[in-house]
């Protein structure tokens, strides 16, 4: 199975999702050319001609041709099945099976296994499945029952496949199908799965889905609704200290994505206890109960974003051990110090307006930590912020 050359965007080389044409006559996928123009380029990427007019005109003819090609029953799965003599079902046939109310559970599980294999092993298959509309079908298979429960095999496979199909670009219009979770029944189902006992890979997958919702352009309203839901926070925050690093890491990334979003989402995070939970995550990481620094890095990024709020700065200053935890993460001998920039920024925000926080930071050795950071190979932004923090303490 191969994608015709004319159906591929010349920038991403993937199948078009939303073809648009420039004044030069060249067609690109909308998310790709929008990123090109947003970066300040004023030329056509293929011809390098100057763009007198940067208008993007939808190429409906090409889109219609792609839809006809995708809907045809000729996309065969390249992998062999248990029965080598059996003809492989087309993607369209697999989709019909997943959508059919009459198909049995065993038939759907078999179809989902084929979908997972194809989505995991073939870029072309993944692109075709995305364009054929598999993602909303898979999500519907996962979030259909409002009662708390563990994932069945069918739901687990559907979630695994959906996560594989999720576009990486936050600007992708394909994320719009996630808005199905706006309904009360679907959101209740999501929260129930997040809170229920289940496999670590499933829980980390649900957290990744929440992270995508928090960052995607098409799901901004849903992100605000999820952030405002006490049930979401009650299910999510305990996962920051989950015994499996995959779950705790995915959970803290989801919290960080929410905290780095719009102001109402940050306010909801503070209201529902994200600050002490994130600080607890830092302490847990410092005590060696979580391997690697990814979770701590995400927690620090979230705290930096939240520190823009006066209420959060006061909360951090009052929280026992919070300032010391931030000081410890300014410079760590055993890590790449990727989170140092966030730790310094959060400390700078808190210490600027709290004399008690400055005294606690000084007692915890912040000046030594900052000097060590300045001598390290950290980035320019981290060093700039470190110098500002050092200047603040020199004036004490």
C-alpha positions as CSV (number, residue, x, y, z in Angstrom):
1,X,0.0,0.0,0.0
2,X,1.6,3.3,-1.1
3,X,0.3,6.9,-1.2
4,X,0.2,8.4,-4.7
5,X,2.9,11.1,-5.0
6,X,0.4,13.9,-5.7
7,X,-1.4,13.1,-2.4
8,X,1.6,13.9,-0.3
9,X,2.5,17.3,1.2
10,X,5.9,18.5,-0.1
11,X,6.8,19.7,3.3
12,X,5.8,16.8,5.6
13,X,5.8,14.1,2.9
14,X,2.6,12.8,4.6
15,X,-0.8,12.4,3.0
16,X,-2.7,15.7,2.9
17,X,-5.2,16.4,5.7
18,X,-6.3,19.9,4.5
19,X,-4.7,20.8,1.1
20,X,-4.4,24.5,0.4
21,X,-2.9,26.3,-2.6
22,X,-0.6,29.3,-2.6
23,X,-0.5,32.1,-5.2
24,X,2.4,30.2,-6.8
25,X,0.1,27.3,-7.6
26,X,1.9,24.9,-5.2
27,X,-0.3,22.9,-2.8
28,X,0.6,22.2,0.8
29,X,-1.0,20.7,3.9
30,X,-2.5,23.6,5.9
31,X,-0.8,22.9,9.2
32,X,2.6,22.7,7.5
33,X,2.4,25.8,5.4
34,X,0.9,27.8,8.3
35,X,3.9,26.8,10.5
36,X,6.2,27.9,7.6
37,X,4.5,31.3,7.3
38,X,4.4,31.7,11.1
39,X,8.1,31.3,11.2
40,X,8.5,34.5,9.2
41,X,9.1,33.0,5.7
42,X,7.5,34.9,2.8
43,X,8.5,32.5,0.0
44,X,7.0,29.4,-1.5
45,X,8.9,26.4,0.1
46,X,9.1,24.5,-3.2
47,X,9.7,27.3,-5.8
48,X,11.2,29.9,-3.4
49,X,9.2,32.5,-5.2
50,X,8.3,35.6,-3.1
51,X,4.7,35.6,-1.9
52,X,3.0,38.8,-2.9
53,X,-0.2,37.3,-1.5
54,X,0.0,34.8,1.4
55,X,-3.7,33.7,1.1
56,X,-4.3,30.0,1.4
57,X,-7.0,28.7,-1.0
58,X,-8.6,25.3,-0.1
59,X,-7.9,22.8,-2.9
60,X,-11.2,21.0,-2.8
61,X,-10.6,19.1,-5.9
62,X,-7.5,17.4,-4.5
63,X,-9.3,16.8,-1.2
64,X,-12.2,15.1,-3.0
65,X,-9.7,12.9,-5.0
66,X,-8.0,11.9,-1.7
67,X,-11.3,11.1,0.0
68,X,-12.3,8.9,-3.0
69,X,-9.0,7.1,-3.0
70,X,-9.2,6.5,0.8
71,X,-12.8,5.3,0.7
72,X,-12.0,2.6,-1.9
73,X,-11.8,-1.0,-0.7
74,X,-8.2,-1.5,-2.1
75,X,-6.1,-0.7,1.0
76,X,-4.9,-4.1,2.1
77,X,-3.1,-4.7,5.3
78,X,0.4,-5.9,4.5
79,X,0.9,-8.1,7.5
80,X,0.1,-11.8,7.4
81,X,-2.7,-13.2,9.6
82,X,-3.0,-16.6,11.3
83,X,-4.6,-17.9,8.1
84,X,-2.2,-17.2,5.3
85,X,-4.7,-18.3,2.7
86,X,-7.4,-15.9,3.9
87,X,-7.7,-12.6,2.0
88,X,-6.8,-9.6,4.1
89,X,-9.7,-7.3,4.9
90,X,-9.4,-3.8,3.6
91,X,-9.2,-0.8,5.9
92,X,-12.7,0.1,5.0
93,X,-13.9,-3.4,6.0
94,X,-12.1,-3.1,9.3
95,X,-13.7,0.2,10.0
96,X,-17.1,-1.2,9.2
97,X,-16.5,-4.1,11.6
98,X,-15.6,-1.7,14.4
99,X,-18.7,0.4,13.8
100,X,-21.1,-2.5,13.4
101,X,-23.5,-3.1,16.3
102,X,-23.9,-6.7,15.0
103,X,-20.2,-7.6,15.1
104,X,-19.3,-9.8,18.0
105,X,-16.6,-9.0,20.6
106,X,-14.2,-11.5,19.2
107,X,-14.5,-10.1,15.7
108,X,-13.9,-6.6,17.0
109,X,-10.9,-7.7,19.0
110,X,-9.4,-9.4,15.9
111,X,-10.0,-6.3,13.8
112,X,-8.4,-4.1,16.5
113,X,-5.3,-6.3,16.7
114,X,-4.9,-5.8,12.9
115,X,-5.4,-2.0,13.3
116,X,-2.8,-1.8,16.1
117,X,-0.3,-3.8,14.1
118,X,-0.8,-1.6,11.0
119,X,-0.8,1.7,12.9
120,X,2.4,0.7,14.8
121,X,4.4,-0.6,11.9
122,X,3.4,1.4,8.8
123,X,3.5,5.2,8.4
124,X,1.4,4.9,5.3
125,X,-1.1,2.7,7.1
126,X,-1.3,5.2,10.0
127,X,-1.9,8.1,7.6
128,X,-4.6,6.2,5.7
129,X,-6.3,5.2,8.9
130,X,-6.3,8.8,10.2
131,X,-7.7,10.1,7.0
132,X,-10.4,7.3,6.8
133,X,-11.7,8.5,10.2
134,X,-10.6,5.6,12.4
135,X,-9.7,7.9,15.4
136,X,-13.3,8.9,16.4
137,X,-14.4,5.3,15.9
138,X,-11.7,4.1,18.2
139,X,-12.4,6.7,20.9
140,X,-16.1,5.8,20.8
141,X,-15.1,2.2,21.5
142,X,-13.1,3.3,24.6
143,X,-15.4,5.9,26.1
144,X,-18.9,4.4,25.8
145,X,-19.7,3.2,29.3
146,X,-20.3,5.8,32.1
147,X,-19.7,3.4,35.0
148,X,-16.2,3.1,36.5
149,X,-14.5,0.0,35.4
150,X,-11.2,-1.5,34.2
151,X,-10.6,-1.5,30.4
152,X,-11.7,-4.7,28.6
153,X,-9.3,-6.2,26.0
154,X,-11.3,-4.5,23.2
155,X,-11.2,-1.1,24.9
156,X,-7.5,-1.5,25.7
157,X,-6.6,-2.2,22.1
158,X,-8.8,0.6,20.9
159,X,-7.0,3.1,23.2
160,X,-3.6,1.8,22.2
161,X,-4.5,2.2,18.5
162,X,-6.0,5.7,19.1
163,X,-2.9,6.9,20.8
164,X,-0.7,5.7,17.9
165,X,-2.9,7.6,15.5
166,X,-2.9,10.9,17.4
167,X,-1.2,13.6,15.4
168,X,1.9,15.1,17.0
169,X,1.2,18.6,15.8
170,X,-1.0,20.7,18.3
171,X,-2.4,22.5,15.2
172,X,-3.8,19.3,13.6
173,X,-7.5,19.5,12.8
174,X,-7.7,15.8,13.5
175,X,-7.8,16.5,17.2
176,X,-11.3,17.8,16.9
177,X,-12.7,14.3,17.4
178,X,-11.5,14.4,21.0
179,X,-14.3,16.9,21.6
180,X,-16.6,13.9,22.0
181,X,-15.4,13.9,25.6
182,X,-17.4,17.1,26.1
183,X,-20.5,15.0,26.7
184,X,-21.2,14.2,30.3
185,X,-21.3,10.4,29.6
186,X,-17.9,10.4,27.8
187,X,-16.2,12.6,30.4
188,X,-17.6,10.4,33.2
189,X,-16.3,7.3,31.3
190,X,-12.8,9.0,31.0
191,X,-12.6,9.9,34.7
192,X,-13.8,6.4,35.7
193,X,-11.1,4.7,33.6
194,X,-8.5,7.1,35.0
195,X,-9.5,6.4,38.6
196,X,-10.1,2.7,38.3
197,X,-7.4,0.1,38.8
198,X,-5.9,-1.0,35.5
199,X,-2.7,-1.7,33.6
200,X,0.0,0.9,33.8
201,X,0.2,1.3,30.1
202,X,-3.5,2.1,29.9
203,X,-3.3,4.7,32.7
204,X,-0.3,6.4,31.1
205,X,-2.2,6.4,27.8
206,X,-5.2,8.1,29.3
207,X,-2.8,10.7,30.8
208,X,-1.2,11.2,27.4
209,X,-4.7,11.8,26.0
210,X,-5.4,14.4,28.6
211,X,-2.0,16.1,27.8
212,X,-3.0,16.2,24.1
213,X,-6.4,17.7,25.0
214,X,-4.6,20.4,27.0
215,X,-2.3,21.4,24.2
216,X,-4.3,20.9,21.0
217,X,-5.8,24.0,19.3
218,X,-9.0,22.2,18.4
219,X,-9.7,21.2,22.0
220,X,-9.3,24.4,23.9
221,X,-12.9,24.5,25.3
222,X,-12.6,20.8,26.3
223,X,-9.3,21.5,28.0
224,X,-11.0,24.3,30.1
225,X,-13.9,22.0,30.9
226,X,-11.6,19.2,32.0
227,X,-9.5,21.6,34.1
228,X,-12.6,22.9,35.8
229,X,-13.8,19.4,36.7
230,X,-13.1,18.3,40.3
231,X,-13.5,14.7,39.2
232,X,-10.6,15.0,36.7
233,X,-8.3,16.4,39.4
234,X,-9.4,13.8,42.0
235,X,-8.5,11.0,39.5
236,X,-5.3,12.6,38.1
237,X,-3.3,14.0,41.0
238,X,-2.9,10.7,42.9
239,X,-1.2,9.3,39.8
240,X,1.7,11.7,40.3
241,X,2.9,9.3,43.0
242,X,2.0,6.1,41.2
243,X,4.4,3.3,41.7
244,X,5.0,2.9,38.0
245,X,7.2,5.6,36.5
246,X,5.3,5.4,33.2
247,X,2.1,6.5,34.9
248,X,3.6,9.1,37.2
249,X,5.6,10.6,34.4
250,X,2.6,10.8,32.1
251,X,0.4,12.2,34.9
252,X,2.8,15.0,35.7
253,X,3.1,15.9,32.0
254,X,-0.6,16.1,31.8
255,X,-0.7,18.4,34.8
256,X,2.1,20.5,33.4
257,X,0.2,20.8,30.1
258,X,-2.9,22.0,31.9
259,X,-0.9,24.5,34.0
260,X,0.8,25.9,31.0
261,X,-2.5,26.6,29.3
262,X,-5.0,29.4,29.6
263,X,-5.4,31.4,32.8
264,X,-8.7,29.8,33.8
265,X,-7.1,26.3,33.6
266,X,-4.2,27.5,35.8
267,X,-6.7,28.8,38.3
268,X,-8.5,25.5,38.4
269,X,-5.3,23.7,38.9
270,X,-4.4,25.8,41.9
271,X,-8.0,25.5,43.3
272,X,-7.9,21.7,43.1
273,X,-4.6,21.2,44.8
274,X,-2.0,21.0,42.0
275,X,0.6,23.0,43.8
276,X,1.1,20.7,46.8
277,X,0.8,17.7,44.5
278,X,3.6,19.0,42.2
279,X,5.8,19.9,45.2
280,X,5.2,16.4,46.5
281,X,6.3,15.0,43.1
282,X,9.6,17.0,43.4
283,X,10.2,15.6,46.9
284,X,9.4,12.1,45.7
285,X,11.9,12.5,42.8
286,X,14.6,13.9,45.1
287,X,14.2,11.0,47.5
288,X,14.9,8.6,44.6
289,X,11.5,7.1,44.4
290,X,11.1,7.9,40.7
291,X,13.8,7.0,38.1
292,X,15.0,9.8,35.8
293,X,14.3,13.5,35.8
294,X,11.5,13.7,33.3
295,X,8.8,13.9,36.0
296,X,10.6,16.5,38.0
297,X,11.3,18.5,34.8
298,X,7.6,18.6,34.0
299,X,6.6,19.4,37.6
300,X,9.1,22.3,37.6
301,X,7.7,23.6,34.3
302,X,4.2,23.5,35.8
303,X,5.3,25.3,38.9
304,X,6.9,28.0,36.8
305,X,3.7,28.5,34.8
306,X,1.7,28.7,38.0
307,X,4.1,31.1,39.7
308,X,2.7,33.8,37.4
309,X,-0.2,33.9,39.9
310,X,0.2,35.8,43.2
311,X,-1.9,33.2,45.0
312,X,0.5,30.4,43.9
313,X,3.6,32.4,44.9
314,X,2.1,32.8,48.4
315,X,1.1,29.2,48.5
316,X,4.6,28.0,47.6
317,X,6.2,30.4,50.1
318,X,3.9,29.0,52.9
319,X,4.2,25.3,51.9
320,X,6.7,23.6,54.3
321,X,9.8,22.5,52.4
322,X,8.6,23.9,49.0
323,X,11.4,26.5,48.7
324,X,14.0,24.0,49.7
325,X,12.7,21.6,47.1
326,X,13.0,24.2,44.4
327,X,16.6,25.1,45.5
328,X,17.6,21.5,45.3
329,X,16.6,21.4,41.7
330,X,18.5,24.5,40.6
331,X,21.5,22.3,40.1
332,X,21.8,18.5,40.4
333,X,25.1,16.8,40.0
334,X,23.5,13.6,38.7
335,X,21.3,15.1,36.0
336,X,21.4,17.1,32.8
337,X,19.7,20.0,34.7
338,X,17.1,20.4,32.0
339,X,14.7,21.6,34.7
340,X,17.0,24.1,36.2
341,X,15.6,27.0,34.1
342,X,12.1,26.3,35.5
343,X,13.3,25.9,39.1
344,X,15.2,29.2,38.9
345,X,12.2,31.0,37.3
346,X,9.8,29.7,40.0
347,X,12.2,30.7,42.8
348,X,12.7,34.1,41.3
349,X,9.0,34.8,41.2
350,X,8.5,33.5,44.8
351,X,11.5,35.1,46.4
352,X,11.0,38.6,44.8
353,X,8.0,39.2,47.0
354,X,8.5,37.0,50.0
355,X,11.2,37.9,52.6
356,X,10.5,34.5,54.3
357,X,11.1,32.7,51.1
358,X,14.3,34.5,50.5
359,X,15.6,33.6,53.9
360,X,14.6,29.9,53.5
361,X,16.3,29.8,50.1
362,X,19.4,31.4,51.4
363,X,19.5,28.9,54.2
364,X,19.1,26.1,51.7
365,X,22.2,27.2,49.8
366,X,20.6,28.8,46.8
367,X,23.6,31.0,46.1
368,X,26.0,28.0,45.9
369,X,23.5,26.2,43.7
370,X,23.2,29.2,41.3
371,X,27.0,29.6,41.0
372,X,27.3,25.9,40.2
373,X,24.6,26.2,37.5
374,X,26.4,29.3,36.0
375,X,29.5,27.2,35.7
376,X,27.7,24.3,34.0
377,X,26.7,23.8,30.3
378,X,23.1,25.0,30.9
379,X,21.3,27.1,28.3
380,X,21.3,30.9,27.8
381,X,17.9,31.4,29.3
382,X,18.8,29.4,32.4
383,X,21.9,31.5,32.9
384,X,20.1,34.8,32.4
385,X,17.5,33.8,35.0
386,X,20.2,32.5,37.3
387,X,22.0,35.8,37.1
388,X,18.8,37.6,38.0
389,X,18.3,35.3,41.0
390,X,21.9,35.8,42.1
391,X,21.5,39.6,41.9
392,X,18.4,39.4,44.0
393,X,20.3,37.6,46.8
394,X,23.3,39.8,46.6
395,X,21.1,42.8,47.4
396,X,19.9,41.2,50.7
